């Protein structure tokens, strides 16, 4: 019997819950809220993901996360973003450099 893999959206739910965010379902996304911050969390590709909200987090498997980051850098969206790279036992947050983030 092979190992059971947790879905990316479930991984994202766990990560944000562990960080103290209140999580709600929002269509195909998660809405993670903590204090004044609302993060729209998705597993969609940057080209097909919704664009609402000021803060967006893209969740991808570790072998795809760098590509997602590069695609976001190339399209220069009008929101702040990060990519969570999920591996089997851990995760890493990939941010854009400060000079590519939109001005408030």
ROSEVO-9753 format. One line per field, with one value per residue (C-alpha): residue number from 1; residue in three letters; x, y, z. Coordinates in steps of 0.1 Angstrom, whole numbers. Example, Ala and Ser with C-alpha at 12.3 -4.5 7.8 and 13.67 -1.06 7.14 Angstrom:
num	c(1; 2)
residu	c(ala; ser)
x	c(123; 137)
y	c(-45; -11)
z	c(78; 71)
***
This chain:
num	c(1; 2; 3; 4; 5; 6; 7; 8; 9; 10; 11; 12; 13; 14; 15; 16; 17; 18; 19; 20; 21; 22; 23; 24; 25; 26; 27; 28; 29; 30; 31; 32; 33; 34; 35; 36; 37; 38; 39; 40; 41; 42; 43; 44; 45; 46; 47; 48; 49; 50; 51; 52; 53; 54; 55; 56; 57; 58; 59; 60; 61; 62; 63; 64; 65; 66; 67; 68; 69; 70; 71; 72; 73; 74; 75; 76; 77; 78; 79; 80; 81; 82; 83; 84; 85; 86; 87; 88; 89; 90; 91; 92; 93; 94; 95; 96; 97; 98; 99; 100; 101; 102; 103; 104)
residu	c(unk; unk; unk; unk; unk; unk; unk; unk; unk; unk; unk; unk; unk; unk; unk; unk; unk; unk; unk; unk; unk; unk; unk; unk; unk; unk; unk; unk; unk; unk; unk; unk; unk; unk; unk; unk; unk; unk; unk; unk; unk; unk; unk; unk; unk; unk; unk; unk; unk; unk; unk; unk; unk; unk; unk; unk; unk; unk; unk; unk; unk; unk; unk; unk; unk; unk; unk; unk; unk; unk; unk; unk; unk; unk; unk; unk; unk; unk; unk; unk; unk; unk; unk; unk; unk; unk; unk; unk; unk; unk; unk; unk; unk; unk; unk; unk; unk; unk; unk; unk; unk; unk; unk; unk)
x	c(0; 14; 16; -15; -9; -27; -43; -26; -56; -57; -19; -26; -55; -32; -3; -25; -44; -10; 0; -32; -54; -91; -99; -131; -139; -143; -152; -121; -99; -94; -98; -73; -79; -58; -61; -63; -48; -69; -50; -67; -51; -52; -37; -46; -20; -13; -28; -61; -64; -88; -73; -94; -79; -46; -28; -27; -8; -2; 4; 23; 43; 80; 89; 66; 68; 98; 81; 49; 71; 88; 54; 41; 72; 67; 30; 35; 1; -15; -15; 11; 18; 38; 42; 42; 64; 50; 72; 63; 72; 77; 70; 89; 76; 89; 85; 91; 119; 108; 113; 86; 58; 31; 32; 3)
y	c(0; 34; 65; 87; 122; 151; 175; 209; 228; 207; 213; 250; 249; 232; 256; 287; 273; 265; 301; 313; 322; 316; 297; 298; 282; 307; 288; 271; 290; 295; 328; 331; 359; 371; 406; 430; 406; 386; 362; 345; 311; 291; 261; 275; 285; 323; 326; 311; 322; 349; 384; 399; 408; 426; 395; 362; 330; 303; 268; 243; 211; 217; 206; 232; 261; 279; 278; 294; 321; 328; 330; 355; 376; 376; 387; 413; 411; 441; 423; 412; 375; 346; 310; 282; 253; 221; 190; 158; 169; 206; 239; 270; 304; 320; 357; 381; 406; 439; 459; 439; 443; 469; 502; 506)
z	c(0; -10; 11; 13; 1; 16; -9; -13; -1; 31; 35; 32; 57; 82; 77; 81; 110; 128; 122; 140; 111; 110; 79; 58; 25; -3; -35; -48; -23; 14; 31; 60; 85; 114; 129; 100; 75; 49; 27; -2; -5; -37; -54; -89; -114; -114; -149; -139; -102; -91; -87; -59; -26; -16; -3; -22; -14; -40; -27; -48; -44; -39; -74; -89; -65; -80; -114; -99; -83; -117; -135; -109; -113; -151; -149; -122; -105; -87; -53; -28; -31; -18; -28; -2; -14; 3; 6; 23; 58; 56; 38; 27; 18; -14; -15; -44; -38; -23; -55; -74; -50; -59; -41; -15)
***
